[in-house]
């Protein structure tokens, strides 16, 4: 039995300010991404920034591949 090799697309976003990041803002981003099919792989705070960086992935679909290859 052969398993198809999955390809992924990734998303990275830093939110917040030097004064910190509110939990409800983090939660809102995570919920929005979840609806769009993103799976968070890492969340970290760049040292001394007060911000939060979120890294996520989702399977790369044929539709996404096709739209990326078309000229804008």
Secondary structure by P-SEA (a helix, b strand, c coil): cccccccbbbbbbbbbccccccaaaaaaaaaaaaaaccccccccccccccbbbbbbcccccaaaaaaaaccc
